[in-house]
Amino acid sequence: MPKFATIRTADGTRGVRLDGDQLVDLGYPDLGAYLAAGAPDLPGGSVTYPVEAADFAPVVLQPSKVVCVGLNYRSHIEEMGRDLPEYPVLFAKFADTLTGANDPVTKPAETEQLDWECELTIVIGSTVRHADEEQAVAAIAGFTAANDYSVRDWQFRTREWLQGKMWEATTPVGPYVVTPDELPGGVRPELATRLTVDGVEKQSANTSDLLFDPVALVRYVSTITTLRPGDLILTGTNGGVGHARSPQEFLWGGETVEITVEGIGTLTNTIVKG
């Protein structure tokens, strides 16, 4: 199963493709640059790196957009006490929020309500605006995993969520991007997802349960703004977030949070007190 990633090396970051137990250099500093170049064939004699020593960076270093979808699983909508949305609920992040698949995540000193959110993430592969069905399908380069760590006490200070979602280096993305043809369901993938905190399951779902599927999201978002290679769309989380539990559960520092998305890989992040 072809998988792509971005890793950190002694010479800087490199976009790579998984080949057995090796990562083959794509010739670009990250996956976003490779996609922007049209995803060319690899040249012969490419540099390789061992998988076991890989230091994963965010799959795309500087996406022009990180678009997030809230309230996109029925289980999460119900636990948050909301009505089913008629349209996708959108908010944004910035590139500075992104971090690597296995990087520690710092709990900001300013919060007592750091929460987790397991999310399938769309990676855009080509420029698209006002996409129809066919164009939306063609624009999806692949899928990766993300944890939309959320600072709930800041998120709910106002009716707008941005200030609880934009904290620096709190959104690990990776470890790999997998093309739709390699996943069950293709551009509407049917993948089991699971999130644990210190080995205890907190979230479990299947991405086939999304209210607004990836194709619909690309069509909707591209109506508003141009999507470009390397842009990310976080498709939303399912039930089981700490804020909605009774009693509520939050991350304080020292915990290990793992997200596994079937066919894509696992994010493993240790929470560090800020």
Order of alpha helices (4+ residues) and beta strands (2+ residues): beta-beta-beta-alpha-beta-beta-beta-alpha-beta-beta-beta-beta-beta-alpha-beta-beta-alpha-beta-beta-beta-alpha-beta-beta-beta
